[in-house]
Amino acid sequence: MSEHCDQHCEDCQETCEDRTAAPDLSAHLNLNSRVGKVIAVVSGKGGVGKSSVTGLLAVAANKMGMRTAILDADITGPSIPKAFGIKGKARGDGTHILPIVSRQGIQIMSVNLLLENDSDPVLWRGPILGGTVKQFWTDVVWDDVDVMFIDMPPGTGDVPLTIFQSLPIDGIVMVTSPQELVGMIVSKAVKMAEMMNIPIMGLVENLSYFVCPDTGKKHKIFGESHVEEIAKNHHLPLLARLPIDPALSEACDQGTIEDLQADWLKPVAELIKQTGENHR
């Protein structure tokens, strides 16, 4: 026991054999912010389109009248600003940081909005990455947000663990793709969320099929889907299946995701809206 111990174990960060309570790892929202629901968009691995799903969810929620924000926690692969065509930099007053607001009113915070050059690599170790994400919650002034979507880093490593422990996640949307290997990895992410006692709203399968523009026939480019089996095994609903659509890729490349005419994730946004408010 430290000689300076005050018996407040929940606020102590030291390793101590006499600890009687777990340390409080939660990050406190900026006093000038108001955020309602917090939904994490999670995948077990990279390359399944998690960021595009995050962007589409935010756009769908925004079009339904919800004041929407995106916290880009995928620090080493921040693609959200590009998808929304954001080229400016976040501003601050020395104490607080203000997010960039998209053309249609979505508040966005990403590490690329702080870098001098968008192409600069982020060569940081895990604790710094996790600390940066926590600062996006504590130091950024979020203006009257109804629902915030967190674009999570892939996998079940240090940064996702820090986010789950530190930020008040109300629910998880799990993104997968048809391949069996991805299904196995997603199962690991599902089990991590269950161990952290964070509710999973359901699964979204991306890259599910391709519709031939000449015949209208659906082709399963990545083979037969395993998402229904995963959903059944974990007692989760299948929320949506997204096609392979060149229009989505083009919109993300050109920064026009808000203009894309697609309602694939509208049912998910409606579900989020119906679950009520959780003001902070």
Summary of the structure (lengths in Angstrom):
residues: 280
radius of gyration: 19.4
end to end distance: 35.1
largest distance: 76.0
contacts: 877
relative contact order: 0.19
helix: 32%
strand: 18%
